[in-house]
Amino acid sequence: MVVTASSLRQDIYRILDRVIATGEPVVIERGGRRLFIVADAPPSKLDRLVDRQHAVVGDSGDLDAIEWSQQWSELAPDKN
C-alpha cells in the first residue's frame, strides 16, 4: 500500500491497524523519498524463558538408573 504523507496524517490509526492486522507494510512517499511502516514479529513466549543452568534435561524415567552412591560420603542410617 502506497500513501502520501497527507493521507497518512488524515487516517494514521486506520493505516496502522491495517499494517498490524495484515502484516503488509505501508510505503509513504514524501519529497521524492520513500518511508516504510512495517510491523515486526511479536516476540515468542519461548524467547522470554529464563535459562536454568542447573536444570535436569532428559527423561525422568532415567533417574533410577543413576549411580548416586558417589554423591555422599556415607549412606544414611536405616530407620528401624
N, C-alpha and C positions, 0 to 999 in steps of 0.2 A: 504494500500500500504506500503510495507516494502522496504526501500532502505538503502544502506550503506552511510557512510559519504562522501566517494569519489564520489558516484553517485549524492548525493545531491549537492556537490560542482560544479560538471560539469553542472548541469541542475537546479539550485536552483530557477530561476524565473519561469520556466515552472511548476515545482513542487508546488511552492507557489500559482501560478494562478489556478492550479488544485484543491488545497485544498479550495481556496476561491469559486471556481465555483461549486464544488460538495459537499462541507461540509465534505468530507471523510478525516479523519486525516491521516497523514503520520507518519510512525514509522521509526526512524533512529537507526540503530544498530551500536554501536561503543564501542569497548573494552569490549564486553560482557554485555553492558548496553543498555537499550532502551530509546530513547528520542522521544517525540511526538511533531508534529506540528499540532495544532488544530485551526481552525477559530472560534472565538467567535461569538455570535449572534449580528447582528447590533443593535444599540440602537433604541428603539421605539420612534417615534415622540411624543407620549404621555408622555414619560418619561422626555422630555425637557420642558413640560408646567410649567409655573410659578404658584405657589399656590397663589390664590387670596382669602385672608382671609375674605374680606367683600363683596364678590360677592353674588348676589342673586341666589339661586339654587331653581329651581322649574318651574312651569308652569306660563308663563307671563299672561295668562288669569285669574289667581287667584289674580292679583294685585288689581283689582277693588273691591275685597271683603275685603281688609284690612281696618281696622278702623284707619284712620290717625289722627283723631281729638286729640288723646292723645299726638301726636308728637309736637304740637305747643301750646304755652301758650295763644295765641289769634288768631282768624281767620283773614285772610287777608280781607281788606275792599273791598266792592263792587266797581266795576268800571262802573259808570253810566254816 
